[in-house]
């Protein structure tokens, strides 16, 4: 009887043990930073545009409450505008993503790029995603969304297309404060396949945004629909050119819903 109670207590302790990424203990809602090695193919990809050869990516990770890597979890790849740090901006995406039950992942190069190409950004993101799989087998099959605000929203279209081209399971594009249709343009540069047209897209528009006006964002949605994208939502909020956390959480929940094709 005592032996059975001891085994039960040990099992309970094991189930309550904090999740880890390698040797790093993870606390829900807290930004954890780590370095991820680039594969030889990722190193070559990052060279596009005359960039220096780099061996690692600088990464940030935020997990939600109840995170258990034994089960699949959706991952938001957070993108920053050109010249900004996705890692330093990850916290702004992390809180609403946590509320929606999503992981947030961001990655930068270890040094500034000579030319901040999409290939550079994707090489870093892929290295970060691969690093998750080293600790959590099966993580490559977890669903992924690409998101950002303003210039990061534009970048998210290309990153999402290229992640899909690389075989990632992309289930959403979250684009806040975006005044140009870069999703259609991404098709000119990458080959995500016909399923890209069914990926849900959430456009988040501030009613008093002077940079990406409501009229511009309505035109963005119309352009995407005209290009053949099937699931494009435009949602507004009473604000200016700033990330609206409630809309990010709502968009991520929408992406995770089944049967949107």
C-alpha positions as a Markdown table, in Angstrom:
| # | Residue | x | y | z |
|---|---|---|---|---|
| 1 | Unk | 0.0 | 0.0 | 0.0 |
| 2 | Unk | 2.8 | 2.4 | 1.0 |
| 3 | Unk | 4.6 | 1.6 | -2.3 |
| 4 | Unk | 1.5 | 2.3 | -4.3 |
| 5 | Unk | 1.1 | 5.7 | -2.5 |
| 6 | Unk | 4.7 | 6.5 | -3.1 |
| 7 | Unk | 4.4 | 5.8 | -6.8 |
| 8 | Unk | 1.2 | 7.9 | -7.0 |
| 9 | Unk | 3.1 | 10.8 | -5.3 |
| 10 | Unk | 6.0 | 10.5 | -7.7 |
| 11 | Unk | 3.7 | 10.5 | -10.7 |
| 12 | Unk | 1.9 | 13.6 | -9.3 |
| 13 | Unk | 5.2 | 15.4 | -8.9 |
| 14 | Unk | 6.3 | 14.4 | -12.4 |
| 15 | Unk | 3.0 | 15.7 | -13.9 |
| 16 | Unk | 3.4 | 19.0 | -12.0 |
| 17 | Unk | 7.0 | 19.4 | -13.2 |
| 18 | Unk | 7.6 | 22.6 | -15.2 |
| 19 | Unk | 8.0 | 22.4 | -19.0 |
| 20 | Unk | 11.5 | 22.8 | -20.3 |
| 21 | Unk | 13.2 | 23.7 | -23.5 |
| 22 | Unk | 16.5 | 21.8 | -23.2 |
| 23 | Unk | 17.8 | 23.0 | -19.8 |
| 24 | Unk | 15.7 | 26.1 | -19.8 |
| 25 | Unk | 12.7 | 26.1 | -17.4 |
| 26 | Unk | 9.6 | 27.7 | -18.9 |
| 27 | Unk | 7.2 | 29.9 | -16.9 |
| 28 | Unk | 3.8 | 30.6 | -18.6 |
| 29 | Unk | 3.6 | 34.2 | -19.9 |
| 30 | Unk | 7.3 | 34.9 | -19.4 |
| 31 | Unk | 9.7 | 35.6 | -22.2 |
| 32 | Unk | 12.5 | 33.1 | -22.4 |
| 33 | Unk | 15.5 | 33.9 | -24.7 |
| 34 | Unk | 17.8 | 31.3 | -26.3 |
| 35 | Unk | 20.1 | 30.7 | -29.2 |
| 36 | Unk | 19.3 | 28.3 | -32.0 |
| 37 | Unk | 21.8 | 26.8 | -34.4 |
| 38 | Unk | 21.2 | 27.3 | -38.1 |
| 39 | Unk | 21.4 | 24.2 | -40.3 |
| 40 | Unk | 23.8 | 24.3 | -43.3 |
| 41 | Unk | 20.8 | 24.9 | -45.5 |
| 42 | Unk | 19.6 | 27.7 | -43.3 |
| 43 | Unk | 23.0 | 29.3 | -43.2 |
| 44 | Unk | 23.0 | 29.3 | -47.0 |
| 45 | Unk | 19.5 | 30.8 | -47.2 |
| 46 | Unk | 20.5 | 33.6 | -44.9 |
| 47 | Unk | 23.3 | 34.6 | -47.3 |
| 48 | Unk | 20.7 | 35.9 | -49.8 |
| 49 | Unk | 21.4 | 39.5 | -50.6 |
| 50 | Unk | 25.0 | 39.4 | -49.6 |
| 51 | Unk | 24.4 | 38.9 | -45.9 |
| 52 | Unk | 27.2 | 37.6 | -43.6 |
| 53 | Unk | 27.3 | 33.9 | -42.8 |
| 54 | Unk | 25.9 | 33.3 | -39.3 |
| 55 | Unk | 25.7 | 30.1 | -37.3 |
| 56 | Unk | 22.9 | 30.9 | -34.8 |
| 57 | Unk | 19.7 | 32.8 | -34.4 |
| 58 | Unk | 18.7 | 34.9 | -31.3 |
| 59 | Unk | 15.2 | 33.7 | -30.2 |
| 60 | Unk | 12.4 | 34.4 | -27.8 |
| 61 | Unk | 9.7 | 32.0 | -26.6 |
| 62 | Unk | 6.5 | 32.5 | -24.6 |
| 63 | Unk | 4.3 | 29.6 | -23.6 |
| 64 | Unk | 0.7 | 29.7 | -22.3 |
| 65 | Unk | -0.6 | 28.3 | -19.0 |
| 66 | Unk | -1.0 | 24.6 | -18.9 |
| 67 | Unk | 1.6 | 24.1 | -21.6 |
| 68 | Unk | 2.5 | 20.4 | -22.1 |
| 69 | Unk | 4.8 | 19.6 | -25.0 |
| 70 | Unk | 3.4 | 16.1 | -25.1 |
| 71 | Unk | 0.4 | 17.6 | -26.9 |
| 72 | Unk | 0.4 | 19.8 | -30.0 |
| 73 | Unk | 0.2 | 23.6 | -29.6 |
| 74 | Unk | -0.3 | 26.3 | -32.1 |
| 75 | Unk | 2.7 | 28.6 | -32.6 |
| 76 | Unk | 2.6 | 32.3 | -33.6 |
| 77 | Unk | 5.8 | 33.4 | -35.4 |
| 78 | Unk | 6.0 | 37.1 | -34.6 |
| 79 | Unk | 7.5 | 39.4 | -37.2 |
| 80 | Unk | 8.9 | 42.9 | -36.8 |
| 81 | Unk | 9.1 | 45.8 | -39.2 |
| 82 | Unk | 12.4 | 46.1 | -41.2 |
| 83 | Unk | 15.2 | 47.3 | -38.9 |
| 84 | Unk | 13.4 | 46.3 | -35.7 |
| 85 | Unk | 13.9 | 43.3 | -33.4 |
| 86 | Unk | 11.3 | 40.6 | -33.5 |
| 87 | Unk | 12.8 | 39.2 | -30.2 |
| 88 | Unk | 12.4 | 42.5 | -28.4 |
| 89 | Unk | 8.9 | 42.9 | -29.7 |
| 90 | Unk | 7.8 | 39.4 | -28.8 |
| 91 | Unk | 6.3 | 40.4 | -25.4 |
| 92 | Unk | 3.7 | 42.6 | -27.1 |
| 93 | Unk | 2.4 | 39.6 | -28.9 |
| 94 | Unk | 3.0 | 37.1 | -26.1 |
| 95 | Unk | 0.2 | 38.3 | -23.7 |
| 96 | Unk | -2.7 | 38.1 | -26.1 |
| 97 | Unk | -1.3 | 34.9 | -27.6 |
| 98 | Unk | -1.1 | 33.3 | -24.1 |
| 99 | Unk | -4.7 | 34.3 | -23.5 |
| 100 | Unk | -5.7 | 32.5 | -26.7 |
| 101 | Unk | -3.7 | 29.4 | -25.8 |
| 102 | Unk | -0.9 | 30.0 | -28.3 |
| 103 | Unk | 2.9 | 29.8 | -28.1 |
| 104 | Unk | 4.8 | 33.0 | -29.3 |
| 105 | Unk | 8.1 | 32.5 | -31.1 |
| 106 | Unk | 10.4 | 35.2 | -32.5 |
| 107 | Unk | 13.8 | 35.1 | -34.0 |
| 108 | Unk | 16.5 | 37.6 | -35.1 |
| 109 | Unk | 19.9 | 37.3 | -36.6 |
| 110 | Unk | 22.9 | 37.4 | -34.2 |
| 111 | Unk | 24.2 | 40.4 | -36.1 |
| 112 | Unk | 22.5 | 43.0 | -38.2 |
| 113 | Unk | 21.8 | 41.9 | -41.8 |
| 114 | Unk | 23.4 | 43.7 | -44.6 |
| 115 | Unk | 20.1 | 43.4 | -46.4 |
| 116 | Unk | 17.2 | 42.2 | -44.3 |
| 117 | Unk | 15.7 | 39.8 | -46.8 |
| 118 | Unk | 12.7 | 37.5 | -46.2 |
| 119 | Unk | 15.2 | 34.6 | -46.6 |
| 120 | Unk | 17.2 | 36.0 | -43.7 |
| 121 | Unk | 14.1 | 36.2 | -41.5 |
| 122 | Unk | 12.9 | 32.8 | -42.5 |
| 123 | Unk | 16.3 | 31.2 | -41.9 |
| 124 | Unk | 16.2 | 32.5 | -38.3 |
| 125 | Unk | 12.5 | 31.5 | -37.8 |
| 126 | Unk | 13.2 | 28.0 | -39.2 |
| 127 | Unk | 16.2 | 27.6 | -36.9 |
| 128 | Unk | 14.0 | 28.6 | -33.9 |
| 129 | Unk | 11.3 | 26.1 | -34.9 |
| 130 | Unk | 13.8 | 23.3 | -35.5 |
| 131 | Unk | 15.2 | 24.0 | -32.0 |
| 132 | Unk | 11.8 | 23.4 | -30.5 |
| 133 | Unk | 11.6 | 20.0 | -32.1 |
| 134 | Unk | 14.9 | 19.0 | -30.6 |
| 135 | Unk | 13.3 | 19.2 | -27.2 |
| 136 | Unk | 9.7 | 18.4 | -28.2 |
| 137 | Unk | 9.6 | 15.6 | -30.8 |
| 138 | Unk | 6.7 | 16.2 | -33.2 |
| 139 | Unk | 6.7 | 20.0 | -32.8 |
| 140 | Unk | 7.4 | 20.3 | -36.6 |
| 141 | Unk | 3.8 | 19.1 | -37.1 |
| 142 | Unk | 2.3 | 21.8 | -34.8 |
| 143 | Unk | 0.2 | 24.4 | -36.6 |
| 144 | Unk | 1.9 | 27.8 | -37.2 |
| 145 | Unk | 0.6 | 31.3 | -37.9 |
| 146 | Unk | 2.7 | 34.3 | -39.1 |
| 147 | Unk | 1.8 | 37.7 | -37.7 |
| 148 | Unk | 2.9 | 41.2 | -37.2 |
| 149 | Unk | 1.9 | 44.9 | -37.1 |
| 150 | Unk | 2.5 | 47.6 | -39.7 |
| 151 | Unk | 5.7 | 46.6 | -41.5 |
| 152 | Unk | 5.7 | 43.4 | -39.5 |
| 153 | Unk | 2.3 | 42.6 | -40.9 |
| 154 | Unk | 3.6 | 43.1 | -44.5 |
| 155 | Unk | 6.6 | 40.8 | -43.6 |
| 156 | Unk | 4.3 | 38.2 | -42.1 |
| 157 | Unk | 2.7 | 37.6 | -45.6 |
| 158 | Unk | 6.1 | 36.6 | -47.1 |
| 159 | Unk | 7.3 | 34.7 | -44.0 |
| 160 | Unk | 4.0 | 32.7 | -44.0 |
| 161 | Unk | 4.2 | 31.9 | -47.6 |
| 162 | Unk | 7.8 | 30.7 | -47.3 |
| 163 | Unk | 7.1 | 28.7 | -44.2 |
| 164 | Unk | 4.3 | 27.0 | -46.1 |
| 165 | Unk | 6.7 | 26.4 | -49.1 |
| 166 | Unk | 9.0 | 24.7 | -46.6 |
| 167 | Unk | 6.3 | 22.3 | -45.5 |
| 168 | Unk | 5.1 | 24.0 | -42.3 |
| 169 | Unk | 1.4 | 23.7 | -41.4 |
| 170 | Unk | 0.4 | 27.4 | -41.7 |
| 171 | Unk | -3.1 | 28.0 | -40.4 |
| 172 | Unk | -3.2 | 31.8 | -40.3 |
| 173 | Unk | -1.8 | 35.2 | -41.2 |
| 174 | Unk | -2.5 | 38.0 | -38.7 |
| 175 | Unk | -1.9 | 41.4 | -40.1 |
| 176 | Unk | -2.5 | 44.6 | -38.1 |
| 177 | Unk | -2.2 | 48.1 | -39.5 |
| 178 | Unk | -1.4 | 46.9 | -43.0 |
| 179 | Unk | -2.0 | 49.3 | -45.9 |
| 180 | Unk | -0.8 | 47.1 | -48.8 |
| 181 | Unk | -1.7 | 43.7 | -50.1 |
| 182 | Unk | 1.5 | 41.8 | -49.6 |
| 183 | Unk | -0.2 | 38.4 | -49.5 |
| 184 | Unk | -0.8 | 38.6 | -53.2 |
| 185 | Unk | 2.7 | 39.8 | -53.8 |
| 186 | Unk | 4.1 | 36.9 | -51.8 |
| 187 | Unk | 2.8 | 34.6 | -54.5 |
| 188 | Unk | 5.2 | 36.2 | -57.0 |
| 189 | Unk | 8.2 | 35.4 | -54.9 |
| 190 | Unk | 7.4 | 32.1 | -53.2 |
| 191 | Unk | 5.6 | 28.8 | -54.0 |
| 192 | Unk | 3.4 | 28.0 | -51.0 |
| 193 | Unk | 1.0 | 25.9 | -53.2 |
| 194 | Unk | -2.7 | 26.3 | -53.8 |
| 195 | Unk | -3.6 | 25.6 | -50.2 |
| 196 | Unk | -2.2 | 29.1 | -49.4 |
| 197 | Unk | -5.5 | 30.5 | -50.8 |
| 198 | Unk | -7.4 | 28.9 | -48.0 |
| 199 | Unk | -5.2 | 30.1 | -45.2 |
| 200 | Unk | -7.3 | 32.4 | -42.9 |
| 201 | Unk | -6.2 | 36.0 | -42.9 |
| 202 | Unk | -7.2 | 38.5 | -40.1 |
| 203 | Unk | -6.8 | 42.2 | -40.9 |
| 204 | Unk | -6.9 | 44.4 | -37.9 |
| 205 | Unk | -7.8 | 48.1 | -38.6 |
| 206 | Unk | -7.8 | 51.1 | -36.2 |
| 207 | Unk | -10.7 | 53.4 | -37.0 |
| 208 | Unk | -8.5 | 56.5 | -36.5 |
| 209 | Unk | -5.3 | 55.0 | -38.0 |
| 210 | Unk | -3.6 | 57.7 | -40.2 |
| 211 | Unk | -0.9 | 55.3 | -41.5 |
| 212 | Unk | -3.1 | 52.4 | -42.6 |
| 213 | Unk | -6.5 | 54.1 | -43.0 |
| 214 | Unk | -9.8 | 52.1 | -42.8 |
| 215 | Unk | -10.3 | 52.8 | -46.6 |
| 216 | Unk | -6.8 | 51.5 | -47.4 |
| 217 | Unk | -7.4 | 48.3 | -45.3 |
| 218 | Unk | -10.7 | 47.8 | -47.0 |
| 219 | Unk | -8.9 | 48.0 | -50.3 |
| 220 | Unk | -6.3 | 45.5 | -49.0 |
| 221 | Unk | -9.1 | 43.0 | -48.2 |
| 222 | Unk | -10.7 | 43.6 | -51.6 |
| 223 | Unk | -7.4 | 43.0 | -53.4 |
| 224 | Unk | -6.9 | 39.7 | -51.5 |
| 225 | Unk | -10.3 | 38.5 | -52.3 |
| 226 | Unk | -9.9 | 39.4 | -56.0 |
| 227 | Unk | -6.7 | 37.3 | -56.0 |
| 228 | Unk | -8.6 | 34.3 | -54.8 |
| 229 | Unk | -8.0 | 34.2 | -51.1 |
| 230 | Unk | -11.0 | 32.6 | -49.5 |
| 231 | Unk | -11.0 | 33.5 | -45.8 |
| 232 | Unk | -10.2 | 37.2 | -45.3 |
| 233 | Unk | -11.6 | 39.0 | -42.3 |
| 234 | Unk | -11.3 | 42.8 | -41.7 |
| 235 | Unk | -12.0 | 43.7 | -38.1 |
| 236 | Unk | -11.9 | 47.3 | -36.7 |
| 237 | Unk | -11.3 | 48.8 | -33.3 |
| 238 | Unk | -11.5 | 52.3 | -31.8 |
| 239 | Unk | -7.9 | 53.2 | -32.0 |
| 240 | Unk | -5.0 | 54.5 | -34.0 |
| 241 | Unk | -1.8 | 52.9 | -35.5 |
| 242 | Unk | -1.1 | 50.5 | -32.6 |
| 243 | Unk | -1.4 | 46.8 | -32.0 |
| 244 | Unk | -4.8 | 45.9 | -30.5 |
| 245 | Unk | -4.2 | 42.9 | -28.1 |
| 246 | Unk | -7.9 | 41.8 | -28.0 |
| 247 | Unk | -7.9 | 41.5 | -31.8 |
| 248 | Unk | -4.7 | 39.5 | -31.9 |
| 249 | Unk | -6.2 | 37.0 | -29.3 |
| 250 | Unk | -9.5 | 36.9 | -31.3 |
| 251 | Unk | -7.6 | 36.3 | -34.5 |
| 252 | Unk | -5.6 | 33.4 | -33.1 |
| 253 | Unk | -8.7 | 31.8 | -31.7 |
| 254 | Unk | -10.3 | 32.0 | -35.1 |
| 255 | Unk | -7.3 | 30.4 | -36.8 |
| 256 | Unk | -7.5 | 27.5 | -34.4 |
| 257 | Unk | -11.2 | 26.8 | -35.2 |
| 258 | Unk | -11.7 | 23.8 | -37.5 |
| 259 | Unk | -13.5 | 23.7 | -40.9 |
| 260 | Unk | -12.7 | 27.2 | -42.3 |
| 261 | Unk | -11.8 | 26.0 | -45.8 |
